[in-house]
Amino acid sequence: MKTQTVFAIFFGLFILTMGNTANLQGKDHHAGNGDETRVLLRTDKGDMTIILHNETPGHRDNFIKLVEDGFYDGLLFHRVIEGFMIQTGDPMSKDAVPGEPLGSGGPGYTIPAEFVPELFHQKGALAAARQGDQVNPERESSGSQFYIVQGRRWSDEELDQMDARREQPLTEEQREVYQTKGGVPHLDETYTVFGQVVDGMEVIDQIADTETDDRDRPKEDVRIIEVKIL
């Protein structure tokens, strides 16, 4: 397993997106019911089923629109760090040649942050990548790039140390999840979590286990075959 400092973890998720904040008002994908949207993400390593959270409607509706447009079909998981996360959503990855640097592509807009304390970085969480705080103080999300958390399990002592640095301490439920299921607790409320893998968790581990180059790009391409609404 690769090791990395907290600085490297945060720096690694910063992506270079450009453009204006998206205006996603208008189309309501959930009019008339409170059911969560389920998405099938098919990869050449296996399939994952994901629910999209209604508590983050801007990210939910944007993701649904991109899925319906076929935006993600054929894209690569361009950045993979075992014990941390797997990242995709760069449109430039679709036809990328081996070894080509990736991670700077997007749809040309960002999405306002939607931090919900109850939605946290447990294993399988779907969250939006973004630029760093220095150039993005509002912590707006990339319009297309996202990551899925693998993370690891944390001890009581480690979580106590994190609580000392957090504005809000972890709840008992969060502590139990981070100790038993795992995740990346130090990213909570700094990157928007807008979904959760509910089936196919083993696929995350298979992708995270892929050998990578010095830019964390898999040496053997890991590709999204198709994403569709269920």
N, C-alpha and C positions, 0 to 999 in steps of 0.2 A: 504494500500500500504506500502511496506517495504521502509524504508529509509536507505541510506548508504552514507558514505563519498566518495569523489572523490578517495581517496586512495583505499578504498575497491572496488570501481568500477574497477579501473585499475588492482588491484591485482587479482581480481576474474577471469579475462579473461586469466591470465597466465596459460599455460598448459605445461605438461612435455612431450615433444616429443623428440625423439632421431633419429639420423641417419644423412645422408648427404643430401645436397640440391638436389632436383629433377632435372634431365635433361629432359625437356619436349619438346625439339626441335624435329622436324621431322614431326609428324602428324599435318596437318592443318585442323581443323574442319570447317574453314570458307573460304576455297580457292574459289576464284571466286565471292564472294559477301560479302556485308557489313552488312547483316542482323544479328540481335542479336539472339542468341540461347535462346529458351524458354524451361523451365523445369517445369514439374508437380511434386510437392512434396505432396504426400498423407500421411496424419497422421490420427490417430484414433480420432482426434478432428476436422478434416476437411481437405480440400485441399487448397494448395497455388500454384499459377503460378508465376514463377520467370523468369526474363530475366537475362542473363549473359552478362556483358559488354565486348565489343571487346577491350576497352582501357586497359584491364588487361588480356592479352592473356595467361600468364603463369597460373594464377589462373583459368581462363575460361577452358583451355584445360585440366588441372588436374582434375577439377570438372567433366567435361564431361567424362573423362576416368573412374573415380570412379563410376559415375552413370551407365555407360555402363557395368561396371564389377559387378553391383549390390551391391557395397560396403555399401551403406547407408540403404539398405532395412532391416528393422527389428531393427534398432538402436533406442535408447531412446534419448529424450531431457533430458540430464542428469543434466543440470544446468539452472534454471529459476529464474529470478529476476523481479518481477513486476515493471513496470515503467522504465525498463532498457533493457533487452534482453532475448532471449531464445537460448540456446546453445546445439549443438549435434555434432556428428561425431566421437565419441570415439567408436572404434570397440569392446572394452571390455564391452560395455553396452548391447550388443545384448543378452547375456545370463546372465546378472547380476541378483543376488538375491536381494530382498528388503533390502534397507539400505546399500548396498555395496558402498564404496567410488568410484567415477568415475571421469574421466577427464584426466587421464594420458596416454591414448592409442592413437595410430596413426599408419600410414602406414610405418613409419621408415625413413621419409625424411621431409625436409622443402622446402618452396618455397620462392624465393627472393621477397621482398616487391615490390608492384606496387602502389605507392601512386599517385593518380590523383586528383588534387584539385576540379575538377568538380563533382567527385563522393564522396559524403559526407554521414554522418550518420543520414539521415532522417529516419522516421519510415518506416519499411519494407526493409531497406538496408540489403544486405547479405554481411557479412564480415568475414575474416579469424581470428581465434583465434591464439595466439602465446605465446611463453615464454616471460618473462619480460626483460626489457632493460639491467639489470645487467648481465645476461647470454646470451643475444641476442641483442647486440648493433646494428646490422643491421636490426633488427625488421623483421626477416624472419617469414613467416607464417607456421602454422601447415600444414602438407600435407593433413589433412582430417577434422579437427575440424573447425566448423564455427558457427557463431551466426547470428540471425536475430533481428534487432533493433525493440523494442517497443518504448522506450523513453517516453518523455512527451513534452508538449508545454512550450516554454520559453518566458519570458517577454523581452521587450526592454532593461531594466536595466540589467538583467542577461546576455544578449548577449553582451552588452557594456562591462561588467566586463570581459567576456571571451575574447573579442577582445583585451583588454589591455594585455592579457597574450599570445596571438597568434602571430606567426611570420607574418602571412598574415591575415588581417581582413576578416570577413565574407562578402560575396557579398550580395547585396540587395536581390537577389533571395534566397540565403541560409537563410538569416534572415527571410524572409517571410515564407519559408517552416518550419523553426524551430518554428515560432510563431503560425502557423495555423495547420500544420500537425504533428509537433513534431519530436523528435529524441534525439540523444545523441551527441551534438556538440563538447564536449571536447575530443572525440575520433578521430576526423578528422585528417587525415595525420599521424596517429600513428598506425592504424590498416588498412589493405588493404580492401577497399570496392570493391567487384567484381560482384555484382548483385543487383537486386531490385524486391521485391514482387510487382506484378501489379494486382493480383486478389487474394482474400482470406485474406485481411488484418485483418478481424475479427477473423481469426483463430489464429493469433499472440496473440490477446487479450485473447482469450479463454485459450491458453496454458499458458500465463503469469499469469493468474488468478488462476492457480493450486496451491494448498497448498503444501508447501515444508518443508523439514527438515532443520537442522542447517547447512547442506552443500549445501543448495539450490537445492537439488535433489527433484523432485516431489514425494510426498508420494504415489500417485497413478501413475503408469507408464504412460508416454505419449510417444507413439511409432510411428516411421516412418513406414508406411505400404509399401510404394514403392516410388522410385524416377525414373522418366523417361524423356527422351528427347522428346519434342513435335515436 
